[in-house]
Amino acid sequence: MVALINQWRHMAAELESKLGRAPSVEEMADVMRMPLRKATFIHQIINILGSATDNSTSDSLEEDQILETTLVDHNTGMPEDGLVMDEEKEKVLRLLNEIDSREANILRWHYGLDGLKPLRLKEIAEKLDLTRERIRQIQHEALTKLYEYMNE
């Protein structure tokens, strides 16, 4: 997280010198190739950190580097990743109502959505009296539709 914040600050300074003004969150999200929600989250953190510290730039940079080497844990994700994943999961669950009900049920059963126990394709095939291969095809079609809806 500290590395990401440092990268944000560096890119913001570069953009500010090019634009002659402070870049917007949308511009930063575009430059850093990240979702707007994640960029907004980072921007808020930087504002909080900026208001909480009155250190000079060199002291702050030195502190960030020490903090970064102390706190880096490559086995965990970024704190905002959970928020993004929760938001995407909610969107997927909403979109399941927009596709064919059989396709939606196959995805719910296979991935254990809505609190269901995940089922193997073979188990779903037996439940619907279809072949495992047909279930796999329907699942593939449903996932393709969801992917298209997610990117609209």
Beta strands, then each sheet from edge to edge (+ up, - down):
end
